[in-house]
Amino acid sequence: MHDAVLTTWGYADVTPVWLWVFQENQQARRFYTKQGWTQTPETKKSNFAPNPVMRSTPRSR
C-alpha cells in the first residue's frame, strides 16, 4: 500500500509529501524511516482523544 500511494502521488506530480506519525508509535516511525521518510522536530497534538502527539515526517522524491 505504501508503494502504491507513492506511485500515485508521483503520477500526480505531488512533491513534497508529508506524513504525521504518532510519536509513541516507534514501530511505524522505524518503518517510515526505512522507507526514506525523514523525521523532523515538528510536532502537534492529534485531534483524536486522548490527543497523542504526532511527529512531522516529510519526504521528497
MOPAC internal coordinates of N, CA, C and O (Angstrom, degrees):
PM7 1SCF
backbone

  N    0.0000 0     0.00 0     0.00 0    0    0    0
  C    1.4304 1     0.00 0     0.00 0    1    0    0
  C    1.5366 1   109.61 1     0.00 0    2    1    0
  O    1.2310 1   120.58 1   137.47 1    3    2    1
  N    1.3197 1   116.49 1   -42.53 1    3    2    1
  C    1.4663 1   121.21 1   179.82 1    5    3    2
  C    1.5217 1   110.29 1   -55.22 1    6    5    3
  O    1.2310 1   120.38 1   129.41 1    7    6    5
  N    1.3211 1   116.87 1   -50.59 1    7    6    5
  C    1.4636 1   120.96 1  -177.90 1    9    7    6
  C    1.5291 1   111.93 1   -65.69 1   10    9    7
  O    1.2310 1   120.41 1   143.28 1   11   10    9
  N    1.3297 1   116.83 1   -36.72 1   11   10    9
  C    1.4645 1   120.44 1   179.50 1   13   11   10
  C    1.5277 1   111.11 1   -64.03 1   14   13   11
  O    1.2310 1   120.54 1   139.62 1   15   14   13
  N    1.3235 1   116.57 1   -40.38 1   15   14   13
  C    1.4692 1   120.16 1   178.48 1   17   15   14
  C    1.5250 1   110.24 1   -64.81 1   18   17   15
  O    1.2310 1   120.16 1   135.17 1   19   18   17
  N    1.3285 1   117.29 1   -44.83 1   19   18   17
  C    1.4640 1   120.10 1   179.31 1   21   19   18
  C    1.5249 1   111.37 1   -62.65 1   22   21   19
  O    1.2310 1   120.21 1   141.78 1   23   22   21
  N    1.3246 1   117.21 1   -38.22 1   23   22   21
  C    1.4622 1   121.15 1   177.80 1   25   23   22
  C    1.5275 1   110.47 1   -63.51 1   26   25   23
  O    1.2310 1   120.48 1   134.91 1   27   26   25
  N    1.3237 1   116.69 1   -45.09 1   27   26   25
  C    1.4628 1   121.12 1   179.14 1   29   27   26
  C    1.5197 1   110.86 1   -61.59 1   30   29   27
  O    1.2310 1   120.16 1   135.42 1   31   30   29
  N    1.3235 1   117.29 1   -44.58 1   31   30   29
  C    1.4637 1   120.67 1   177.77 1   33   31   30
  C    1.5258 1   110.50 1   -62.36 1   34   33   31
  O    1.2310 1   120.63 1   143.85 1   35   34   33
  N    1.3273 1   116.39 1   -36.15 1   35   34   33
  C    1.4613 1   120.23 1   178.57 1   37   35   34
  C    1.5164 1   111.98 1   -63.17 1   38   37   35
  O    1.2310 1   120.43 1   137.02 1   39   38   37
  N    1.3456 1   116.78 1   -42.98 1   39   38   37
  C    1.4635 1   120.45 1   177.95 1   41   39   38
  C    1.5233 1   111.00 1   -63.36 1   42   41   39
  O    1.2310 1   120.62 1   147.15 1   43   42   41
  N    1.3229 1   116.41 1   -32.85 1   43   42   41
  C    1.4665 1   120.98 1  -179.65 1   45   43   42
  C    1.5265 1   111.22 1   -86.22 1   46   45   43
  O    1.2310 1   120.46 1  -179.35 1   47   46   45
  N    1.3313 1   116.73 1     0.65 1   47   46   45
  C    1.4605 1   123.07 1  -179.56 1   49   47   46
  C    1.5335 1   112.01 1    57.12 1   50   49   47
  O    1.2310 1   121.13 1  -139.36 1   51   50   49
  N    1.3271 1   115.45 1    40.64 1   51   50   49
  C    1.4627 1   121.69 1   177.95 1   53   51   50
  C    1.5212 1   108.49 1   -88.87 1   54   53   51
  O    1.2310 1   120.25 1   -61.67 1   55   54   53
  N    1.3228 1   117.12 1   118.33 1   55   54   53
  C    1.4619 1   121.66 1   177.21 1   57   55   54
  C    1.5175 1   108.99 1  -158.99 1   58   57   55
  O    1.2310 1   117.65 1   -37.36 1   59   58   57
  N    1.2664 1   122.08 1   142.64 1   59   58   57
  C    1.4581 1   125.05 1   -12.25 1   61   59   58
  C    1.5238 1   110.60 1   -74.76 1   62   61   59
  O    1.2310 1   120.93 1   -12.99 1   63   62   61
  N    1.2882 1   115.83 1   167.01 1   63   62   61
  C    1.4653 1   121.48 1   176.12 1   65   63   62
  C    1.5228 1   108.37 1  -112.45 1   66   65   63
  O    1.2310 1   120.65 1   -28.37 1   67   66   65
  N    1.3260 1   116.37 1   151.63 1   67   66   65
  C    1.4600 1   122.41 1  -177.68 1   69   67   66
  C    1.5083 1   109.83 1  -124.44 1   70   69   67
  O    1.2310 1   121.46 1   -33.90 1   71   70   69
  N    1.2978 1   114.80 1   146.10 1   71   70   69
  C    1.4573 1   122.82 1   179.05 1   73   71   70
  C    1.5174 1   107.01 1  -135.10 1   74   73   71
  O    1.2310 1   120.40 1   -44.64 1   75   74   73
  N    1.3151 1   116.85 1   135.36 1   75   74   73
  C    1.4646 1   120.86 1   174.99 1   77   75   74
  C    1.5167 1   107.69 1  -108.77 1   78   77   75
  O    1.2310 1   120.45 1   -55.01 1   79   78   77
  N    1.3242 1   116.75 1   124.99 1   79   78   77
  C    1.4627 1   122.95 1  -176.84 1   81   79   78
  C    1.5215 1   108.31 1  -119.17 1   82   81   79
  O    1.2310 1   120.42 1   -42.82 1   83   82   81
  N    1.3308 1   116.81 1   137.18 1   83   82   81
  C    1.4615 1   119.44 1   176.70 1   85   83   82
  C    1.5209 1   109.42 1   -58.84 1   86   85   83
  O    1.2310 1   120.74 1   -52.48 1   87   86   85
  N    1.3137 1   116.19 1   127.52 1   87   86   85
  C    1.4623 1   122.14 1  -174.98 1   89   87   86
  C    1.5262 1   112.35 1   -56.72 1   90   89   87
  O    1.2310 1   119.94 1   143.27 1   91   90   89
  N    1.3256 1   117.72 1   -36.73 1   91   90   89
  C    1.4663 1   121.14 1  -178.02 1   93   91   90
  C    1.5304 1   112.90 1   -78.98 1   94   93   91
  O    1.2310 1   119.56 1   170.80 1   95   94   93
  N    1.3157 1   118.45 1    -9.20 1   95   94   93
  C    1.4621 1   121.58 1  -178.12 1   97   95   94
  C    1.5334 1   109.44 1   -86.69 1   98   97   95
  O    1.2310 1   121.16 1  -101.74 1   99   98   97
  N    1.3162 1   115.39 1    78.26 1   99   98   97
  C    1.4658 1   121.42 1  -176.68 1  101   99   98
  C    1.5269 1   112.18 1   -60.88 1  102  101   99
  O    1.2310 1   120.27 1   142.38 1  103  102  101
  N    1.3174 1   117.09 1   -37.62 1  103  102  101
  C    1.4694 1   120.32 1  -179.06 1  105  103  102
  C    1.5298 1   110.55 1   -62.51 1  106  105  103
  O    1.2310 1   120.13 1   134.58 1  107  106  105
  N    1.3195 1   117.36 1   -45.42 1  107  106  105
  C    1.4727 1   120.57 1   178.63 1  109  107  106
  C    1.5208 1   110.82 1   -65.93 1  110  109  107
  O    1.2310 1   120.23 1   139.19 1  111  110  109
  N    1.3207 1   117.16 1   -40.81 1  111  110  109
  C    1.4657 1   119.98 1  -179.87 1  113  111  110
  C    1.5269 1   110.95 1   -62.95 1  114  113  111
  O    1.2310 1   120.04 1   140.03 1  115  114  113
  N    1.3286 1   117.53 1   -39.97 1  115  114  113
  C    1.4792 1   120.76 1   176.71 1  117  115  114
  C    1.5304 1   110.41 1   -64.88 1  118  117  115
  O    1.2310 1   120.53 1   136.02 1  119  118  117
  N    1.3308 1   116.59 1   -43.98 1  119  118  117
  C    1.4632 1   121.05 1  -179.86 1  121  119  118
  C    1.5272 1   110.46 1   -57.30 1  122  121  119
  O    1.2310 1   120.26 1   128.70 1  123  122  121
  N    1.3320 1   117.12 1   -51.30 1  123  122  121
  C    1.4596 1   119.96 1  -176.63 1  125  123  122
  C    1.5227 1   111.84 1   -67.70 1  126  125  123
  O    1.2310 1   119.84 1   145.41 1  127  126  125
  N    1.3152 1   117.91 1   -34.59 1  127  126  125
  C    1.4676 1   120.28 1   175.97 1  129  127  126
  C    1.5260 1   109.93 1   -62.02 1  130  129  127
  O    1.2310 1   120.24 1   137.20 1  131  130  129
  N    1.3310 1   117.14 1   -42.80 1  131  130  129
  C    1.4709 1   120.79 1   178.60 1  133  131  130
  C    1.5243 1   111.87 1   -65.82 1  134  133  131
  O    1.2310 1   120.50 1   155.54 1  135  134  133
  N    1.3371 1   116.64 1   -24.46 1  135  134  133
  C    1.4656 1   121.23 1   179.60 1  137  135  134
  C    1.5261 1   112.41 1   -86.71 1  138  137  135
  O    1.2310 1   120.06 1  -178.75 1  139  138  137
  N    1.3393 1   117.49 1     1.25 1  139  138  137
  C    1.4566 1   120.02 1   175.78 1  141  139  138
  C    1.5197 1   115.65 1   103.89 1  142  141  139
  O    1.2310 1   120.23 1  -177.04 1  143  142  141
  N    1.3345 1   117.16 1     2.96 1  143  142  141
  C    1.4587 1   120.77 1   177.16 1  145  143  142
  C    1.5244 1   108.76 1   -80.15 1  146  145  143
  O    1.2310 1   120.34 1   -28.43 1  147  146  145
  N    1.3326 1   116.96 1   151.57 1  147  146  145
  C    1.4587 1   122.20 1  -178.53 1  149  147  146
  C    1.5220 1   109.51 1  -119.11 1  150  149  147
  O    1.2310 1   120.42 1   -55.46 1  151  150  149
  N    1.3247 1   116.81 1   124.54 1  151  150  149
  C    1.4616 1   120.14 1   178.41 1  153  151  150
  C    1.5240 1   110.12 1   -77.26 1  154  153  151
  O    1.2310 1   120.97 1   -36.78 1  155  154  153
  N    1.3112 1   115.75 1   143.22 1  155  154  153
  C    1.4608 1   121.39 1   176.39 1  157  155  154
  C    1.5288 1   108.40 1  -116.56 1  158  157  155
  O    1.2310 1   120.04 1   -12.66 1  159  158  157
  N    1.3212 1   117.52 1   167.34 1  159  158  157
  C    1.4636 1   119.18 1   176.72 1  161  159  158
  C    1.5343 1   112.98 1   -76.04 1  162  161  159
  O    1.2310 1   120.19 1   173.48 1  163  162  161
  N    1.3359 1   117.24 1    -6.52 1  163  162  161
  C    1.4680 1   120.13 1  -177.92 1  165  163  162
  C    1.5264 1   110.72 1   -69.71 1  166  165  163
  O    1.2310 1   120.46 1   -49.95 1  167  166  165
  N    1.3270 1   116.73 1   130.05 1  167  166  165
  C    1.4604 1   121.87 1   178.20 1  169  167  166
  C    1.5224 1   109.68 1  -132.99 1  170  169  167
  O    1.2310 1   121.09 1   -17.98 1  171  170  169
  N    1.3284 1   115.53 1   162.02 1  171  170  169
  C    1.4617 1   122.04 1   171.92 1  173  171  170
  C    1.5169 1   107.48 1  -153.94 1  174  173  171
  O    1.2310 1   120.82 1   -20.65 1  175  174  173
  N    1.3151 1   116.03 1   159.35 1  175  174  173
  C    1.4624 1   120.45 1   178.10 1  177  175  174
  C    1.5207 1   109.37 1   -85.21 1  178  177  175
  O    1.2310 1   121.36 1   -40.70 1  179  178  177
  N    1.3250 1   115.00 1   139.30 1  179  178  177
  C    1.4557 1   121.29 1   177.46 1  181  179  178
  C    1.5277 1   109.86 1   -68.95 1  182  181  179
  O    1.2310 1   120.55 1   -27.87 1  183  182  181
  N    1.3192 1   116.56 1   152.13 1  183  182  181
  C    1.4639 1   121.41 1   174.64 1  185  183  182
  C    1.5213 1   112.00 1   -79.27 1  186  185  183
  O    1.2310 1   120.49 1   169.29 1  187  186  185
  N    1.3244 1   116.67 1   -10.71 1  187  186  185
  C    1.4584 1   121.12 1  -178.29 1  189  187  186
  C    1.5246 1   110.09 1   -90.35 1  190  189  187
  O    1.2310 1   120.60 1   -49.56 1  191  190  189
  N    1.3368 1   116.46 1   130.44 1  191  190  189
  C    1.4709 1   120.63 1   178.18 1  193  191  190
  C    1.5131 1   108.84 1   -61.94 1  194  193  191
  O    1.2310 1   119.82 1   -39.30 1  195  194  193
  N    1.2874 1   117.94 1   140.70 1  195  194  193
  C    1.4573 1   130.81 1     6.38 1  197  195  194
  C    1.5289 1   113.32 1   -89.85 1  198  197  195
  O    1.2310 1   119.81 1  -147.92 1  199  198  197
  N    1.3021 1   117.97 1    32.08 1  199  198  197
  C    1.4661 1   124.78 1   175.04 1  201  199  198
  C    1.5246 1   114.22 1    61.58 1  202  201  199
  O    1.2310 1   120.40 1  -124.81 1  203  202  201
  N    1.3471 1   116.83 1    55.19 1  203  202  201
  C    1.4696 1   118.65 1   178.07 1  205  203  202
  C    1.5251 1   111.27 1   -66.41 1  206  205  203
  O    1.2310 1   121.30 1   -22.40 1  207  206  205
  N    1.3112 1   115.12 1   157.60 1  207  206  205
  C    1.4653 1   121.11 1   179.11 1  209  207  206
  C    1.5233 1   109.23 1   -78.19 1  210  209  207
  O    1.2310 1   120.85 1   -42.26 1  211  210  209
  N    1.3294 1   115.98 1   137.74 1  211  210  209
  C    1.4588 1   121.75 1   176.01 1  213  211  210
  C    1.5186 1   108.35 1  -114.75 1  214  213  211
  O    1.2310 1   120.68 1   -31.43 1  215  214  213
  N    1.3376 1   116.31 1   148.57 1  215  214  213
  C    1.4613 1   121.84 1  -179.62 1  217  215  214
  C    1.5227 1   109.08 1  -111.62 1  218  217  215
  O    1.2310 1   121.01 1   -43.30 1  219  218  217
  N    1.3288 1   115.68 1   136.70 1  219  218  217
  C    1.4551 1   122.54 1   178.06 1  221  219  218
  C    1.5244 1   109.85 1   -71.49 1  222  221  219
  O    1.2310 1   121.03 1   -44.71 1  223  222  221
  N    1.3370 1   115.63 1   135.29 1  223  222  221
  C    1.4553 1   120.89 1  -178.04 1  225  223  222
  C    1.5275 1   109.02 1  -139.70 1  226  225  223
  O    1.2310 1   119.57 1   -89.77 1  227  226  225
  N    1.3425 1   118.43 1    90.23 1  227  226  225
  C    1.4641 1   120.52 1  -179.20 1  229  227  226
  C    1.5320 1   112.78 1   -83.95 1  230  229  227
  O    1.2310 1   121.36 1   -16.64 1  231  230  229
  N    1.3094 1   115.00 1   163.36 1  231  230  229
  C    1.4707 1   120.72 1   174.70 1  233  231  230
  C    1.5165 1   108.43 1  -150.39 1  234  233  231
  O    1.2310 1   120.39 1   -46.73 1  235  234  233
  N    1.3199 1   116.85 1   133.27 1  235  234  233
  C    1.4529 1   120.30 1   171.32 1  237  235  234
  C    1.5116 1   108.04 1  -109.66 1  238  237  235
  O    1.2310 1   121.36 1   -21.50 1  239  238  237
  N    1.3101 1   115.00 1   158.50 1  239  238  237
  C    1.4668 1   118.39 1  -178.30 1  241  239  238
  C    1.4858 1   111.27 1   -78.61 1  242  241  239
  O    1.2310 1   120.10 1   180.00 1  243  242  241

